[in-house]
Amino acid sequence: MDTFVQQLINGLTIGSIYALIALGYTMVYGILRLINFAHGDIYMVGAYAGFFIATAMGFAANPSAFGFVVTLVGAMAIAAAIGMAIERFAYRPVRKFSKMTTLITAIGMSLLIEYLFIFIFSPTPRSFPQLLPVENFTLFGNATISTSQIMIFVISLLLMGLLQWIIYKTKIGKAMRAVSFNITSAKLMGINTNFVIAFTFALGSALAAA
């Protein structure tokens, strides 16, 4: 029973991370019908951004909740900017081309980011620093949950709730749903589809980086 509970905790933690990545991926596909192969690489960009923010600002040496939040927000902001840049300079110029053209562009962007990072940072693995004080809590028998796992789960739920609010309660969210339903009709209704698509890329990239 202890093993089951422990694996359930581990599964919920890892599943929360995958859920945030998948949300951004499906948002882009829902609006553009584009398989964004570079989305996984945005996750990598967020990890590197968080790594360098944490080490440059000394959060790695002094774990704290403040350092964790600053690193998280910084990584999400950088990933969002990269996502918008990819949409503007890689995907927007080929948006009206054939599906094969956009597919090749997406694969090319993925390879470009991967090999650019290998060239700049080398393929040497890096360990992400511990940004929160390490503490384990016993829940059931020998099953434990760490502060990092708790934060991952809580932040994932908060971000999912925020995304739900944005999509269903805000003007930009309504525009996103309209563009997803029919981009031509959305244009005729006066919606700035380029801005909506760029915002979707930014939002999806930020979620991946989280």
C-alpha positions as CSV (number, residue, x, y, z in Angstrom):
1,M,0.0,0.0,0.0
2,D,2.8,2.4,0.8
3,T,4.3,1.8,-2.6
4,F,1.0,2.5,-4.3
5,V,0.5,5.8,-2.5
6,Q,4.1,6.8,-3.2
7,Q,3.8,6.1,-6.9
8,L,0.4,7.9,-6.9
9,I,2.1,11.0,-5.5
10,N,5.0,10.7,-8.0
11,G,2.5,10.2,-10.9
12,L,0.4,13.3,-9.9
13,T,3.6,15.4,-9.8
14,I,5.0,14.3,-13.1
15,G,1.5,14.3,-14.7
16,S,1.1,18.0,-13.6
17,I,4.2,18.9,-15.5
18,Y,3.1,17.0,-18.6
19,A,-0.4,18.6,-18.4
20,L,1.0,22.1,-18.6
21,I,3.2,21.2,-21.6
22,A,0.2,19.5,-23.3
23,L,-2.1,22.5,-22.7
24,G,0.2,24.8,-24.6
25,Y,0.6,22.3,-27.4
26,T,-3.1,21.7,-27.8
27,M,-3.9,25.5,-27.7
28,V,-1.7,26.1,-30.7
29,Y,-3.1,23.1,-32.6
30,G,-6.6,24.2,-31.8
31,I,-6.1,27.6,-33.3
32,L,-3.8,27.0,-36.3
33,R,-4.2,23.2,-36.8
34,L,-0.4,23.2,-36.6
35,I,1.6,20.5,-35.0
36,N,4.2,22.6,-33.2
37,F,7.2,20.3,-33.0
38,A,9.2,23.2,-31.4
39,H,7.0,23.2,-28.3
40,G,9.1,20.6,-26.5
41,D,12.1,22.7,-27.2
42,I,10.4,25.7,-25.6
43,Y,10.2,23.5,-22.5
44,M,14.0,23.2,-22.8
45,V,14.4,26.9,-23.2
46,G,12.4,27.5,-20.0
47,A,14.6,25.0,-18.1
48,Y,17.8,26.7,-19.3
49,A,16.3,30.2,-18.5
50,G,15.4,29.1,-15.0
51,F,18.8,27.5,-14.5
52,F,20.7,30.6,-15.4
53,I,18.4,33.0,-13.6
54,A,18.7,30.9,-10.4
55,T,22.5,30.6,-10.6
56,A,23.1,34.2,-11.7
57,M,21.0,35.7,-8.9
58,G,22.3,33.3,-6.2
59,F,19.0,31.5,-5.6
60,A,20.7,28.2,-6.1
61,A,23.0,28.8,-3.2
62,N,20.2,30.1,-0.9
63,P,17.0,28.2,-1.6
64,S,13.8,30.3,-0.7
65,A,10.2,30.7,-1.8
66,F,11.1,34.2,-3.2
67,G,13.9,32.8,-5.4
68,F,11.6,30.0,-6.6
69,V,8.9,32.5,-7.7
70,V,11.3,34.9,-9.4
71,T,12.9,32.0,-11.3
72,L,9.5,30.7,-12.3
73,V,8.2,34.0,-13.5
74,G,11.4,34.9,-15.3
75,A,11.6,31.5,-17.1
76,M,7.9,31.8,-18.2
77,A,8.5,35.4,-19.5
78,I,11.5,34.4,-21.5
79,A,9.8,31.3,-22.9
80,A,6.7,33.5,-23.8
81,A,8.9,35.9,-25.7
82,I,10.7,33.1,-27.6
83,G,7.3,31.6,-28.4
84,M,6.0,34.9,-29.9
85,A,9.3,35.3,-31.9
86,I,8.9,31.8,-33.3
87,E,5.3,32.5,-34.4
88,R,6.2,35.9,-35.9
89,F,9.3,34.9,-37.9
90,A,8.9,31.2,-38.6
91,Y,5.2,30.3,-38.7
92,R,3.4,33.5,-39.7
93,P,5.2,33.8,-43.1
94,V,4.2,30.3,-44.1
95,R,0.7,30.3,-42.6
96,K,-1.1,30.4,-45.9
97,F,1.1,27.8,-47.5
98,S,0.5,24.1,-47.7
99,K,0.3,21.9,-44.6
100,M,3.5,20.2,-45.7
101,T,5.3,23.5,-45.8
102,T,4.2,24.4,-42.2
103,L,5.1,20.9,-41.1
104,I,8.6,21.1,-42.4
105,T,8.9,24.6,-40.9
106,A,7.9,23.3,-37.5
107,I,10.4,20.4,-37.7
108,G,13.1,22.9,-38.8
109,M,12.4,25.2,-35.9
110,S,12.7,22.3,-33.5
111,L,16.0,21.2,-34.9
112,L,17.3,24.8,-35.0
113,I,16.6,25.4,-31.3
114,E,18.1,22.0,-30.3
115,Y,21.3,22.4,-32.2
116,L,21.7,26.1,-31.4
117,F,21.5,25.2,-27.7
118,I,24.0,22.4,-28.2
119,F,26.4,24.8,-29.9
120,I,26.0,27.5,-27.3
121,F,25.8,25.4,-24.1
122,S,27.3,22.1,-25.2
123,P,25.5,18.7,-24.8
124,T,26.8,18.3,-21.2
125,P,23.9,17.5,-18.8
126,R,23.2,20.0,-16.1
127,S,21.4,19.5,-12.8
128,F,18.7,22.0,-12.0
129,P,19.4,23.7,-8.7
130,Q,17.2,23.1,-5.6
131,L,15.3,26.4,-5.2
132,L,13.2,25.4,-2.2
133,P,14.3,24.2,1.2
134,V,14.2,20.4,1.1
135,E,11.7,19.0,3.5
136,N,9.7,15.7,3.3
137,F,6.3,15.0,4.8
138,T,5.0,11.5,5.7
139,L,1.5,11.0,4.5
140,F,0.7,7.3,4.8
141,G,3.0,4.7,6.2
142,N,6.4,5.2,4.5
143,A,5.0,7.3,1.6
144,T,6.4,10.8,1.6
145,I,5.9,14.0,-0.4
146,S,8.5,16.8,-0.7
147,T,8.1,20.5,-0.7
148,S,9.1,20.6,-4.4
149,Q,6.3,18.1,-5.3
150,I,3.8,20.1,-3.3
151,M,4.8,23.3,-5.1
152,I,4.6,21.6,-8.6
153,F,1.2,20.3,-7.9
154,V,-0.2,23.6,-6.4
155,I,1.3,25.8,-9.1
156,S,0.0,23.5,-11.9
157,L,-3.5,23.7,-10.4
158,L,-3.3,27.5,-10.1
159,L,-2.0,27.9,-13.7
160,M,-4.7,25.6,-15.0
161,G,-7.3,27.6,-13.2
162,L,-5.9,30.8,-14.5
163,L,-6.0,29.4,-18.1
164,Q,-9.6,28.4,-17.6
165,W,-10.4,31.9,-16.5
166,I,-8.6,33.5,-19.4
167,I,-10.3,31.4,-22.0
168,Y,-13.8,31.7,-20.7
169,K,-14.0,35.0,-18.8
170,T,-11.8,37.4,-20.7
171,K,-12.1,39.2,-24.1
172,I,-8.9,37.7,-25.4
173,G,-10.2,34.3,-24.4
174,K,-13.4,34.7,-26.3
175,A,-11.3,35.8,-29.3
176,M,-9.1,32.7,-29.0
177,R,-12.3,30.5,-29.1
178,A,-13.6,32.4,-32.1
179,V,-10.4,32.0,-34.0
180,S,-10.3,28.3,-33.1
181,F,-13.8,27.9,-34.4
182,N,-13.4,29.8,-37.7
183,I,-10.5,32.1,-38.3
184,T,-12.1,33.6,-41.4
185,S,-15.3,34.6,-39.6
186,A,-13.2,35.9,-36.7
187,K,-11.4,38.3,-39.1
188,L,-14.8,39.4,-40.5
189,M,-15.9,40.2,-36.9
190,G,-13.0,42.5,-36.5
191,I,-10.8,40.3,-34.4
192,N,-7.0,40.9,-34.8
193,T,-6.2,37.2,-35.5
194,N,-2.4,37.8,-35.7
195,F,-2.5,39.2,-32.1
196,V,-4.6,36.3,-30.9
197,I,-2.3,33.7,-32.4
198,A,0.8,35.4,-31.0
199,F,-0.9,35.6,-27.6
200,T,-1.7,31.9,-27.8
201,F,1.9,31.1,-28.6
202,A,3.1,33.2,-25.7
203,L,0.6,31.7,-23.3
204,G,1.4,28.1,-24.4
205,S,5.1,28.7,-24.2
206,A,4.8,30.2,-20.7
207,L,2.9,27.1,-19.5
208,A,5.5,24.8,-21.0
209,A,8.3,26.7,-19.2
210,A,6.5,26.5,-15.9
